């Protein structure tokens, strides 16, 4: 498996219909009157749950029991389900022999867990283009922030140059995204992994935006760890994954101290406590595990694999092409990109509209067309400001133009989609963008608690 979606599609493979997701028939009211089927186009924030996942969880729910905690039938069944889910995720990620799969709350939690187990003196290398989840956790390490590259080749060259200057005898870690949560562009993960390993560094892949859209194979990409979130992988209930090499995880103190992480606890004669921690993934899974969340991730992994990633990728690429072509047909729209129009990407596209406050535009899409997108800086402030060429500042009041002619936008609009997106939602979005730019909003809007909302009559 490869990170490049076009090359992975089997010749002659047939694109699938959208996978069934919850909420596909939800009707929402419009401020202009009537209602419409909601078009959920904010997959990059949280994807809707797959119907298959929901059904699997509902079937298990009556049998819910405490994991690793009891001798009763339901507890034993839940423990087996939990550990089988770990094996399913390991298979989904192509884990190597000896790799561990640790269940966390999210990608953010996974990367903070990894940050907590870094050996003393570890130097971390991270591009300023990262999501805050992978940009910010390294507070106790020596961090080198690399400037935004403008080509994949430049990314590799920049990392190699930085690594060449590091202390060759200390531990080092590279953190990189697989697919940008702002532009959707794929990063050269294997090439960056090769560069890291050539200089004695390890590498962790933030696959939060990659795993829902494309196969991720730890062994093939040759990364040391992968982190991702269930809620972006069509699996709700607040669970995530950190998978990869076990040594740093086994050698460090537990991320959380408590029941489940400890194998043996005994009082000492001096009144203290001796603790023997687990050497397995349980070492960093203290407390009662979120078995529902973990099982939902495993269910989503099975569903995506059985649906056939090749055909899912092929269909999504068709939607990407359609959206980009539609936005290109509106002269006032500028799509944001680091690597250029020809860069491979997943279904995440950010753009600005000349003369529009982005919050106003997104609010009008929702209130007047029933279309859900996101506006702002997408928890990737340095990257979005680099792409916009703007300095940190507050956007103007809703309803007022965000920019005057020649001025730079302060934030952006993001449309994102995936395996559950119907063609009609994409077509409705493109039609709404064209109408709003041409005719303006049909309703008045105001700022409330920092958000643009429809004004009351």
N, C-alpha and C positions, 0 to 999 in steps of 0.2 A: 504494500500500500504506500501511496505517495501523498504529499501535501498538495500536489498540483491537480486540480479537479478535472481539467479537460483531458489529461492524459490517462486518467484512471478509468474512464468510461469504456465499457466493452463495446467494440464495433457492432453496430446493429442493435444495441440494447434499446429497449422501448421505455420512454419516460413514463413514470407512474402517474396515476391520479393523486391528488393530495391525500395524505394520511388523515384519518379521522381524528379530530381534536375536540376537546370540550369547548363549548362556547361558539361552535360554528353556526348555530341557529339563533344566537342571542339577538334580540331586537332592541335598539336604543332610540330614544326620542331625538328629534331635530328641533332646533330653536325656531326654524322656519315653519314648523308644523309637520305632523306625521311622524313616522318612524322608519327605520331601515335596518337591515341586517348589519351588525357591527363588523367592520373590517379591521382585524387585529394585525397591525403592521409595526409592532414594536417587539419583535422576537428577540432582538439583541439585549433587551432588558430582562424579559422573562417570556419564554415561549409557552403557549397554551399546553396543557397536559394532553398527551395522547389518550384517546379513548381506550386503547389497549392497556395503557398503564393504569388508568382509573378502574377499569374492570378487574385487572389483576389485584389491585390493592383492595377493592371491595370484596373480592372473593376471599382474600386472606384475613380481612379485618376481624371477623368473628373468632378467629383463632389466635389473635394477638396475645402475646405473653412477654414476660420480661426476659431479655436476652442474657445468657450466661449467668442466670441468677437462680434457677429453680429446677427441681426434679420433676415437676409436674409435666403432663403431656404438652400443654400449650407452650410452656417455657422451652421445653426441648424442641418442639416443632419450630418455634420462632428462632431459636439458636441455630438450628439447621438451615433455616431460610436465610438468616443473616450471613452465615458463612458460605452458603451456596451463592449468595449475591456477590460476595467478595470474589469468588472464583469466576463468576460471569463477567464482572468488571475487568478482572485481570485478562480474561480471554479477549474481551472487547478492545482492550488497549494493547494487545500483543506483548504482555509482560514477559520478561525473561525469567529463567530459573533464579530464584533467590530474591526477586523483587517483592516488595510488600505493597499491599493496597490498604491504605488507612482511610477510614471514613471520617469526614469532617462536616462542617455546616455549609461550606461554600468554597468557591475558589479563593476568596479573601482569607478565609480561615485556613485553607490548605497552605497558602503561601506564608501566612504568619506562623503556622506550625513549622514549616521548613526554616523560616528565619530564626525560630527559637532553638533549633538544633544545630545551627552552624558552629563548627569548631572555632575556638577563640582565634581572632586575627584574620578571619575570612574576609577577603576582598570581593565585593559584589560589583558586577558590571551590568548596567541596565540602561536601555535607551529611554530618552525622555518621552518617547512616543507611547509608552506603556499605559495601560489602564492603572488607576490608582491602586488597585489590588496588588499589582506586581511592581509598582513604583515606590510604594511607601513602607512596606513591612521591614525594611532592612536597617532599622534605626541603631542596632547595636553592632553593625558591621561597618567596614570602610567601603563607602559606595563611590563608584565612578559613574557619573551620568553621561551617557553618550548622546550627542546631538542628533536630531532627526535626519536620517539618511534620505536621499531622494531617488535611490535605486536599490534593488536588492544587493547588487554587487558592492555598492557603497557601504551598505550595512555590514557586510562581511569584512570589507577592508578596514572599516572603522573599528570593528571589534578586534581584528587581528593586531592593529596598531596599538590599541589600548592594552591588550594582553601582553604584547611584547615588552611593555614598560613596567609590568607588575613585578612584585617580589616573586621570583621563581620558586622559592622554598615554602611559601605559605599557601594555605588553601584558598581557592577562588571559586566563585559561582557566577555564571551568566544566567540572567533571567530574560526571557523573550516571549512575546506573544506568537501564537500560530496564525491568527487572523485578527486584524485590527477591529476593535469594536466601534471605530469611527468611520473608516473607509472600506472595511471589509477585505482589504488587500491581504493576500497571503505572504507570509514572511519566509525567507529561505532557511527553514529550520535545520535541515540536514547540513547545509553548508556552515551555518553558525555553530552547530554541534561539532563539526569537524575542526573548526577554528578553535573552539574552546578546548577540546581534548588535545589538540596539537600543542597547546600552551599549558597543559596540566590543570585546566579548570574543568569544573563540572557545569552542567546546564539544566535548568528547569524550564519546561514549556508551559506557559499559560494557555491552555486549550479551551478556555471558556467559550470562545466564539468559533473555534475550529471544530471541536468534537460534535456539535449538533449538525454540522453541515458536511462533514467530510471524515473519512476514516483516519484514525490516529493510531500509529503503530510505534510503540516505544523502541522496539528493537530496530526497526527499519530506519527510524529517524535518528537513532543512536543518542537519544536524550537520557539524562539520568533520572529525571522525574517529570511527571505530567500532573497538572492540577486542572480540575474543571468542576462545574456546578451542575446539580441536578435540574435546577429550575430553568436553565437554558437548554437542557437536553430533553425537554418535554416531560420532566418528572418533578412534580411539586413536592412539598413537605420539608424543605429546608435541609438538604443534605448535599455533601460534596465529596470529592476524592483527591487524595494525594497518593500517587502510585510511583514506585521506582525503587532505587537502591535502598538497602536496609541499613547499611553500616552507620551512617550519621544518625539515623533514627534510633538505632539500638544503643548507641554510645551516649546519647544525651539524656538529660533528665526529662521526665514526661512533660509534655506540653501542658497538661492539666494533671494535678495530683489528686488521687481519690480512688474510690472503688472501681474495680475493673482494670486499672492500670497496674495495680499492685498484685504480686504473686504471693508474698508472705510479709506480714507485719508483726513485729514482736517488741515488747517493752525491754529496755535495757536496765541493768542494775542501777545506773546513775539517773534513771527517770526519763531518759530519752526514748526514742523509737528507732528501731532498725527496719528498713524497708528493702525488700527484694522486688524490683520491678520486672514486669514481663519483658521478654525480648521479642515478642511477636508484635503485630500491629496493635494489639490491645494496649500496649504501653502508652499509646497516645490517644486512646479512646475511653478515657475515664468517664464514669457516670453511666446511666442507662442509655444504651445506644438508640438512635432514631431508626428503629427497624423498618417503620413504614417508609421513611425517606430513602433508606438504603435499598429496600425492595423495589421502590418505584424507579430508582436509577437502573437497577438490574433489568427490570421490565422494559425500560426504554432502550437499553442496550440490545436486548433481544429483538425488540420490535424493529429497530433501525437495521439491524443485521439481516433479519428475515425479509424485510421489505426490499433489500438490495441497495447498498449505498451507491453503486454505479448509476442505477436508474434515478435515484433520488438526486444525486449530484447533477445528472444531465438535465432533469426537469428544472432544478433550481437555477442552473446556468441560463436556461431559456428565459426565466423570469428576470434574472439580472440583466440580460441583454435587452429585454423589453422595457424595463424601467429606465435603464440608462439611455436608450434611444428616445423614449418619450420625454425625459427631462431635457435631453439635448435639443429637442424641438421647441423648447421654450427659451428664448434668448435671455430672459431675465434670470434664469436659473444657472447657478454655477455649482457643479459637483466637486466635492473635495477629494483630493488624491495626493498621496505621497509619491507613488511609483509610476503614475501616468495611466492613460486610458487603457493600455494594453496589458496591464498587470492582472494576473489571475486573482479572483476575489470570490467571497461568499456573498450571501444575500443581505449585505449591510451597506447602505449608501447614505452619505450625509451631503447636504447641500445648503446653499443660501439663496435667497431670492432678493434681487436688487430692490431697495426701497421698503422692504418689509421687515418689521420686527418679527424675529423667528418665533417667539412665543405667541404672537398674534396669529401668525400663519398656521401654526399647529393647532391653536384653539379653534380657528375657523374650520379646519379640516375635521375636527371632532364634532363641533356643535352643528355645523351646516351639512356635513356629509357622512357623519358616523364613522370616521376613519381615525384610528388611534396610531399616532406616531410619537416621537419624542423630540423635544427641543432642548437646547442648552449646550453644555460642554461635555456631557456624557462620561463624567468621572475620568476624563482624560484631558484635563485642562491644558497642560503644556502642549500636547499634540494639536488640539483644536485651535489654540491661539497661534501656533506656528502655521497651521494651514490657512487661518484667516488673516494672519499678519497683524493681529490686534493685540493691544496691551490689556492687562486685567482691569476691568471697569464694569460698572453696572449698566445693563441695557436700559433703554428709555422706557417710558410708560407705554403700556399696551395701547394699541390703536394709533400710536404715532409712528412715523417712519423710523426704522432702526438706523438707516443710513441716508445721508444726502448723497447726491451724485459724486462719485469719486472717493467716498469714505469707505472704511472697512467695516465689515459686519462684526458684531460683538459675540454672537453665538450662532448655532446652526440648527438645522432640522435633520432628523435621521429617520429613514424608512428602512425597516428590516423585516425579513420574511424567511420562510423555510418550508419544511416538508408538509406542513398543514395548510399552506396558503393557497386558496383557490385563484385561478386566473382572473376571475371577476373582481376580486379585491384589488389586484394590481391595476386592472383597467379603470376601476372607479377612482383609484388614487390619482392616476395620470390625468383623467378627465377633470378631477377636482382641482389639481394644481393649475391646469390650463385655464379653467374658469376663474379661479381666484386671481391669478395674475392679470387676466384680461378684464374682468368685470369688478374686481374688488370684493370685499366681504359684504354679505347681505345684512349683517347684524352689527350692532355696536358692541364693543368690548371694553373692559376696564381692568385695571390691575388690582388683585386682591391677594394679600399674603404672598406677594412676589410672583403670582401666577396670573396669566391673562385668562379671563373668564368672560362669558357673555354677560352684558349688562342686563339688569332686570328691566322689565317694561316700566 
